[in-house]
Amino acid sequence: LAVIAVILLVVILAIVLGVTLSKRRDDFNTKFMERCQKFKGYNCQKIWNAFQQAYVNRDHCDVPTEAYDPLIATAPFESLCNRMMFWSKTKNVVHDFTGGKDCFKTVEDTLLGSVLNGLEWCGKNGSSETFTTGCPKWEECEKSAVRSFWNRVSAAFGDFACGNVTVMLNGSIDTPFSPTSIFASVEVKKFKSPKVKNLNVVLVIQKNSVTNCTNESLKNLTMGLDKGIGYRCFEVPDSHLKECGSDPEKPCGACW
Ligand code: APR
């Protein structure tokens, strides 16, 4: 009897665990679809399929950025000339700013960026499933499903850049243009003249800021820019950005 009881218990536990895991997967798929459907004119089922094929049946840390090429191709960006906003170490301030106005767009405002923002996912060798827990953390491996996605979509966003491009950098740190950031290592390198005319750096300044537009790392930024791309730098207090970003009367780009 005891043996049967143990077997029953194990079976019940296995079922509960299975249901929980598949619910998590369904939640992920539901969130993906709901977020995707906010964008009109895209085939979200096709986008989901292309998304999955990038990482399923692959080891946690072995997803090359190119695996996301088909996904990028199924969800092209809408035209965004003069309105593209890049950022580095300013995640909250930049999204507070762009969220208040319908001017500038970050990659997180595009279909793929907004659908996957804040989510965690990965695959596993020999399995066709999507896992949403126990996936490697950002620092753990360079080619995780998540990190390769952000590198790939950022490369596409950088490639797409045109006209006057803006980047919000953090004036409270020593190295606002950090060579290991996605902005420096992926996006800037894609900016090409004459498609990109000018890069505006908005250096977000706080009371205790240690940096200004003469910062050494910004010199590296200007030196690495494709020849022919203009450069301007604005030191803008974060309080001013908050105020100006929420003022609907202020036209786009009038906050610096
Ligand atoms: N650990 C965890 N997450 C990280 C890490 C890390 N060490 N590094 C980067 N990330 C993830 C986080 O989600 C973080 O919010 O990348 C985000 C941005 O990292 P930052 O260092 O602040 O900036 P950067 O690497 O330049 O990436 C932002 O890339 O996504 C594009 O267009 C976007 O221009 C933007 C840039």
Residues whose N, C-alpha, C, O or C-beta is under 5 A from the ligand:
A	BS01	APR	M85 F86 W87 S88 K89 T90 K91 V107 W138 E139 S154 S181 I182 F183 A184
